Amino acid sequence: RACRRLAMPPECEPDVYAGNAIATIAEAAQRSTRTRGKSALDVALEYVADIERRANDQTGMLGLSTGFPDVDRWTSGLNSGSLVVLAGRPGMGKTAFAGALSRAVAEQGRHVAFFSLEMPTLELWERVVCSDARIDSREMATATPTAAMVGGILESTARLSRLSVTFWDDSGLSVDDMRAALLGLQAPEPLGLVVIDHLGLVRPPPHTRGMRPDLQIGAVSLACKALAKELGVTVLLLSQLNREVEKMPDKRPLLSHLRESGEIEQNA
């Protein structure tokens, strides 16, 4: 009956049809999951198994390694079900850093899904490859590459091409679009990381149309958190910082410098 109602209104746009249908299915699945619940004994057994796993793990990691020892120490790795926000001003290397994290996760035998809403796949690939080859991507974009640069690029490309990563560079995707793509993903390894570049370019949910931009951004970040929990993966969400950070004496960003919405840090 609900599906029939969704298909009835002729004035509804196709993307709204799809969004409403996915939201209805997800809501029904969540209701079904909630009704089953877990007993205290079930939770206790799960917890004991987790403690045993952590005690036997000599790395001290709770999640997947980021590939950066300092970051691993601060975060205990990338934990399943977590929304992680990577924020910075334009041109500060957010995409290259996200690419390095993607490589580290893929090298641990997990699949990575990378949604590049701003940058075409080839440009994104060049950023990632340049980072791996220790070559300044700006130099690659403005000058003829030397023989040494080409050699490093080809070596990194050969190595990175073997990793289990799927790229999307469609613009204007919603979180529901991404969820549908991920649910239909046929990957050789289990999914470990979803990268979304970036928050400001994700199409807000249909129910937020006409709302203030900060409320729309908050709804998108909340949907990203729900996606992480639903799929049991880490969602790495790239975000811009506002210009206020430029006025700081040491240029060190604060949570209040996250652009558009105060809900971003709350959902992360």
Secondary structure, DSSP 8 states (H G I E B T S, - for coil): -HHHHHH--TTS-HHHHHHHHHHHHHHHHHHHHHHH---HHHHHHHHHHHHHHHHH-TT--SSB--S-HHHHHHH-SB-TT-EEEEEE-TTSSHHHHHHHHHHHHHTTT-EEEEEESSS-HHHHHHHHHHHHHT--HHHHHHS---HHHHHHHHHHHHHHTTS-EEEE--SS-BHHHHHHHHHT---SS-EEEEEEE-GGGSB--GGGTTS-HHHHHHHHHHHHHHHHHHHTSEEEEEEEB-GGGGGSTT----GGGBSS-THHHHH-
